[in-house]
Amino acid sequence: MIKRLWLLDTAETLPYKNLAVEEYLTMNVPEETCILFLWRNRHTVVIGRNQNLLKECDVERAEKDGIFMVRRLSGGGAVFHDLGNLNFTFIVRKEDYDISRQIGVILAALENLGITAEQTGRNDVTVCGAKISGNAFYRMSGRCYHHGTLLIDTDKNKIEKYLRVSKEKLALKGVDSVKSRVANLRDFKADITVSEVKEALEDAFGRVYGLPVNRLSEETLPSGTIDPLVQRYLSEEWNRGENRFYNRRLKQRFDWGDIEMLLQIKKGIVKEADIYSDAMDQDYISRMKTSLAGCESSKERLTAAIDRVAVSQNNLSDSMIERIRSDVKALIQNSDLQ
């Protein structure tokens, strides 16, 4: 049961630092406590844990324009952040994780600002059918976070400029461009400000949980623990991965997300495996990759390896896990692997 509410509202806008603080807070959230972390990044492309940066972002253009690029811990798809976008993160222990309540804080805050929003699907918040918030989820060692964006006055042209979204994904959403699918809160309340949204979130946080909100000071956080996390988020290895040679590629788009499996097969054995996906459960996809490495490359052995993927700590329902498992096995069976 949640007995304490903490709020950290940072002025930091460097994405590597914000993601490091988010991870630190998640690793160290006390029992019976919910932390709401409010943060903004300046001109940044953020990709999901299991995504391929080169596929999701126009890296050459982003580098030329000085855009930051970073990989987060959670699953899901790539997003563009600027100072017109406010990010929120709810951080709790596993036993107190309640997505409905957490989304309820967002909806209540917007309602208090005169904007009626609703949750659609698992990870979007919409107003009048337009997406104003995307959400993603992560668990580590019994600790969880749920984070998301709130588009207040973000530059939608830059979303389209730097993100690469497949035509198949857009068709699935029933739109012809990324820009046409999203909206800013300013489209519904012309004078809305970031400060106003922050105040509404703090008020709704206390009302929804029925507890006073205590503010955290960023100066009290241990730089000796956070600085190494910053360095990891800055590293090329973390953000782009290692360059490996693969001789088999399996790819397909499903209604739960897309998946691309890259296999390095030598003498009938999978020596290396990479799996890129915007599926919401980053942990299950990572476990799948681990299960395939070292496996015999026959369809029977590979599908058996998928069956063995552990699903503990997953963020998805059992039915969703089974859909992913079944679809990936079918992708393997229908491939040209021998």
C-alpha positions as MATLAB code, in Angstrom:
seq = 'MIKRLWLLDTAETLPYKNLAVEEYLTMNVPEETCILFLWRNRHTVVIGRNQNLLKECDVERAEKDGIFMVRRLSGGGAVFHDLGNLNFTFIVRKEDYDISRQIGVILAALENLGITAEQTGRNDVTVCGAKISGNAFYRMSGRCYHHGTLLIDTDKNKIEKYLRVSKEKLALKGVDSVKSRVANLRDFKADITVSEVKEALEDAFGRVYGLPVNRLSEETLPSGTIDPLVQRYLSEEWNRGENRFYNRRLKQRFDWGDIEMLLQIKKGIVKEADIYSDAMDQDYISRMKTSLAGCESSKERLTAAIDRVAVSQNNLSDSMIERIRSDVKALIQNSDLQ';
ca = [
       0.000    0.000    0.000;
       1.298    3.440   -0.934;
       1.854    5.553    2.197;
       4.262    8.219    0.877;
       4.351   10.383   -2.249;
       7.560   11.997   -3.477;
       7.889   14.439   -6.357;
      11.108   15.334   -8.159;
      10.801   18.182  -10.682;
      14.172   18.657  -12.348;
      15.462   21.617  -14.344;
      17.992   19.332  -16.088;
      17.421   18.985  -19.847;
      20.305   16.674  -20.806;
      18.736   13.278  -21.667;
      21.643   11.138  -20.428;
      21.411   12.695  -16.949;
      17.626   12.452  -16.794;
      17.607    8.784  -17.759;
      20.350    8.096  -15.207;
      18.359    9.813  -12.438;
      15.252    7.882  -13.490;
      17.180    4.596  -13.235;
      18.701    5.541   -9.872;
      15.293    6.411   -8.417;
      13.892    3.115   -9.693;
      16.715    1.082   -8.150;
      16.266    2.854   -4.823;
      12.531    3.505   -4.414;
      11.562    2.615   -0.822;
       8.681    0.333    0.090;
       5.181    1.862    0.216;
       6.376    4.887   -1.758;
       5.413    6.303   -5.148;
       7.797    8.744   -6.808;
       6.635   11.063   -9.586;
       9.609   12.328  -11.603;
       8.955   15.261  -13.978;
      11.631   15.982  -16.587;
      12.258   17.470  -20.030;
      14.900   16.765  -22.670;
      16.123   19.239  -25.249;
      16.085   18.106  -28.918;
      16.446   14.357  -28.368;
      15.502   11.139  -30.135;
      14.856    8.401  -27.559;
      14.569    4.808  -28.767;
      13.153    1.766  -26.977;
      15.428   -0.789  -25.318;
      15.202   -3.310  -28.164;
      15.217   -0.945  -31.136;
      17.858   -0.329  -33.807;
      18.886    3.343  -33.744;
      19.880    3.366  -37.428;
      16.458    2.056  -38.392;
      14.364    4.304  -36.144;
      16.200    7.606  -36.630;
      17.723    9.595  -39.466;
      21.077    9.514  -37.682;
      22.995   11.509  -40.292;
      20.498   14.370  -40.194;
      20.232   14.240  -36.404;
      24.010   14.409  -35.988;
      24.231   17.347  -38.405;
      21.537   19.242  -36.473;
      23.000   18.498  -33.034;
      20.158   16.225  -31.935;
      20.864   13.966  -28.956;
      20.179   10.256  -29.479;
      19.811    7.810  -26.595;
      18.406    4.381  -25.751;
      16.103    4.051  -22.729;
      15.535    0.986  -20.527;
      11.865    0.501  -21.383;
      10.390   -1.109  -24.466;
       8.134    0.503  -27.054;
       8.878    2.799  -29.964;
      11.059    5.792  -30.735;
       9.999    9.302  -29.700;
      11.235   12.847  -30.192;
      11.598   15.139  -27.160;
      11.979   18.898  -27.050;
      11.259   21.498  -24.391;
       7.618   21.638  -25.495;
       7.224   18.081  -24.210;
       6.985   17.160  -20.516;
       7.979   13.652  -19.431;
       6.590   11.938  -16.340;
       7.753    8.782  -14.578;
       5.841    6.913  -11.848;
       8.244    4.771   -9.801;
       7.072    2.165   -7.273;
       7.765   -1.286   -5.873;
       6.207   -4.161   -7.809;
       3.443   -4.762   -5.257;
       2.231   -1.159   -5.564;
       2.360   -0.881   -9.360;
      -1.083    0.203  -10.604;
      -1.188    1.425  -14.198;
      -4.847    2.478  -13.955;
      -4.149    4.674  -10.948;
      -1.023    6.141  -12.518;
      -2.781    6.968  -15.785;
      -5.585    8.299  -13.608;
      -3.230   11.007  -12.329;
      -2.569   12.140  -15.912;
      -6.258   12.135  -16.832;
      -7.221   13.983  -13.630;
      -4.553   16.642  -14.200;
      -5.743   17.268  -17.750;
      -9.377   17.342  -16.647;
      -8.455   19.999  -14.089;
      -6.992   22.033  -16.966;
     -10.258   21.732  -18.913;
      -9.030   19.020  -21.290;
     -10.896   15.711  -21.459;
      -8.517   12.868  -22.286;
      -8.813    9.092  -22.361;
      -6.535    6.097  -22.317;
      -6.619    4.170  -25.595;
      -5.061    0.769  -25.929;
      -2.253   -0.073  -23.554;
       0.065    2.866  -23.923;
      -1.570    5.975  -25.451;
      -3.510    8.889  -24.019;
      -5.618   10.759  -26.550;
      -7.736   13.895  -26.808;
     -10.449   13.914  -29.483;
      -8.780   10.865  -31.031;
      -5.303   12.481  -31.318;
      -2.345   11.119  -29.340;
      -0.967   13.558  -26.770;
       0.906   11.016  -24.634;
       2.724    7.732  -25.261;
       3.673    5.461  -22.359;
       6.207    2.697  -21.745;
       7.026    0.395  -18.845;
       9.985   -1.251  -17.108;
      10.693   -3.583  -14.196;
      13.949   -4.386  -12.431;
      14.391   -6.520   -9.300;
      10.882   -5.955   -7.979;
      10.903   -2.248   -8.806;
       8.870   -0.711  -11.614;
       8.481    2.434  -13.570;
       5.851    3.702  -15.955;
       6.886    6.738  -17.942;
       5.465    8.768  -20.764;
       5.371   11.973  -22.732;
       2.951   14.876  -22.583;
       3.014   16.894  -25.795;
       2.322   20.472  -24.754;
       3.863   22.560  -27.528;
       6.383   20.246  -29.195;
       7.577   20.847  -32.761;
       5.680   18.182  -34.709;
       7.685   18.879  -37.847;
      10.800   17.672  -36.052;
       9.066   14.441  -35.048;
       8.643   13.679  -38.726;
      12.069   15.060  -39.619;
      14.113   12.800  -37.355;
      12.007    9.661  -36.788;
      11.708    6.907  -39.363;
       8.331    5.204  -39.083;
       7.423    2.371  -41.435;
       4.460    2.718  -43.777;
       3.107   -0.532  -42.340;
       3.020    0.927  -38.831;
       1.299    4.103  -39.998;
      -1.244    2.068  -41.963;
      -1.986    0.021  -38.852;
      -2.750    3.287  -37.012;
      -4.907    4.511  -39.914;
      -2.791    7.609  -40.643;
      -0.457    8.684  -43.434;
       2.189   10.469  -41.337;
       3.521   10.641  -37.779;
       2.602   14.323  -37.569;
      -1.043   13.702  -38.413;
      -1.414   11.170  -35.599;
      -0.283   13.381  -32.706;
      -1.491   16.652  -31.198;
      -0.256   19.181  -28.674;
      -2.244   20.158  -25.600;
      -1.943   23.707  -26.924;
      -4.223   22.616  -29.808;
      -6.987   22.252  -27.208;
      -5.993   25.021  -24.767;
      -4.113   27.783  -26.545;
      -2.581   29.429  -23.473;
      -1.430   26.273  -21.667;
       2.131   26.275  -20.279;
       4.561   23.621  -19.055;
       4.498   25.130  -15.548;
       0.705   24.944  -15.504;
       0.782   21.255  -16.460;
       3.366   20.522  -13.758;
       1.200   22.185  -11.118;
      -1.853   20.222  -12.291;
       0.097   16.948  -12.134;
       1.315   17.632   -8.604;
      -2.223   18.440   -7.466;
      -3.722   15.364   -9.186;
      -0.961   13.132   -7.779;
      -2.009   14.007   -4.237;
      -5.748   13.810   -4.951;
      -5.685   10.433   -6.712;
      -3.546    8.807   -3.983;
      -5.165   10.759   -1.122;
      -1.810   11.709    0.405;
       0.374   14.809    0.770;
       3.081   15.265   -1.866;
       6.624   15.711   -0.548;
       9.227   17.290   -2.831;
      12.622   15.665   -3.379;
      15.733   17.779   -3.784;
      17.986   16.687   -6.627;
      21.005   17.942   -4.685;
      20.527   15.083   -2.199;
      20.982   12.381   -4.874;
      24.427   10.685   -4.882;
      26.436   11.833   -7.893;
      28.911    8.991   -7.300;
      26.168    6.485   -8.139;
      24.437    8.483  -10.868;
      27.528    9.606  -12.840;
      28.464    6.059  -13.992;
      24.881    5.608  -15.213;
      25.202    8.853  -17.191;
      28.348    7.490  -18.841;
      26.554    4.323  -19.893;
      23.714    6.282  -21.491;
      26.341    8.358  -23.307;
      28.199    5.348  -24.699;
      28.123    4.286  -28.346;
      27.894    0.631  -27.325;
      24.680    1.273  -25.355;
      23.037    3.494  -27.961;
      24.105    1.830  -31.211;
      25.218   -1.619  -30.154;
      28.108   -3.623  -31.514;
      28.672   -4.077  -35.227;
      28.260   -7.770  -36.040;
      27.891   -9.763  -39.231;
      24.554  -11.585  -39.676;
      23.636  -13.977  -42.449;
      19.951  -14.498  -41.667;
      17.255  -11.829  -41.243;
      13.635  -12.490  -40.261;
      11.263   -9.548  -40.096;
       7.518   -8.972  -39.786;
       4.984   -6.463  -38.494;
       2.284   -7.745  -36.112;
      -0.560   -5.920  -34.407;
       1.443   -5.877  -31.138;
       4.523   -4.369  -32.810;
       7.265   -5.161  -35.284;
      10.148   -7.580  -34.851;
      13.418   -8.058  -36.696;
      15.585  -11.095  -35.882;
      19.215  -11.028  -37.008;
      21.107  -14.309  -36.728;
      24.764  -15.147  -37.284;
      24.739  -18.841  -38.178;
      27.926  -20.869  -38.522;
      27.996  -24.643  -39.072;
      24.377  -24.941  -38.056;
      24.691  -23.017  -34.775;
      23.408  -19.515  -33.907;
      26.639  -17.830  -32.811;
      25.085  -14.387  -32.306;
      21.500  -13.125  -32.210;
      20.035   -9.633  -32.133;
      16.336   -8.899  -31.908;
      14.925   -5.433  -32.554;
      11.328   -4.693  -31.635;
       9.020   -1.931  -30.458;
       7.030   -4.454  -28.392;
       6.154   -2.982  -25.013;
       7.794   -5.747  -22.967;
      11.521   -5.071  -23.264;
      12.445   -7.889  -20.877;
      10.675  -10.659  -22.769;
      12.316   -9.644  -26.063;
      15.732   -9.551  -24.378;
      15.194  -13.028  -22.929;
      14.247  -14.284  -26.381;
      17.566  -13.044  -27.764;
      19.474  -14.832  -24.989;
      17.574  -18.065  -25.571;
      18.498  -18.174  -29.278;
      22.254  -17.690  -28.836;
      24.049  -21.024  -29.075;
      20.989  -22.843  -30.393;
      21.027  -25.197  -33.368;
      19.666  -23.293  -36.379;
      16.914  -25.714  -37.428;
      13.343  -24.426  -37.272;
      12.452  -27.064  -34.696;
      15.315  -26.089  -32.363;
      14.690  -22.374  -32.769;
      10.973  -22.621  -32.038;
      11.759  -24.841  -29.059;
      14.135  -22.135  -27.825;
      11.330  -19.590  -28.091;
       9.105  -21.902  -26.050;
      11.756  -21.952  -23.323;
      11.915  -18.157  -22.951;
      11.169  -17.303  -19.341;
       8.312  -14.865  -18.821;
       8.852  -13.936  -15.180;
       9.025  -10.194  -14.523;
       7.099   -9.496  -17.738;
       5.069   -6.320  -18.084;
       2.419   -7.804  -20.356;
      -0.573  -10.032  -19.759;
      -0.197  -13.784  -20.228;
      -2.415  -13.612  -23.307;
      -0.171  -10.964  -24.916;
       2.958  -12.996  -24.153;
       1.353  -16.016  -25.803;
       0.481  -13.951  -28.883;
       4.076  -12.757  -29.204;
       5.414  -16.264  -28.662;
       3.043  -17.767  -31.228;
       3.740  -15.092  -33.853;
       7.524  -15.354  -33.493;
       7.383  -19.136  -33.800;
       5.257  -18.783  -36.954;
       7.781  -16.271  -38.343;
      10.541  -18.843  -37.858;
       8.481  -21.697  -39.329;
       7.630  -19.630  -42.429;
      11.227  -18.510  -43.006;
      13.757  -19.956  -45.456;
      15.792  -21.501  -42.644;
      16.480  -25.202  -43.178;
];
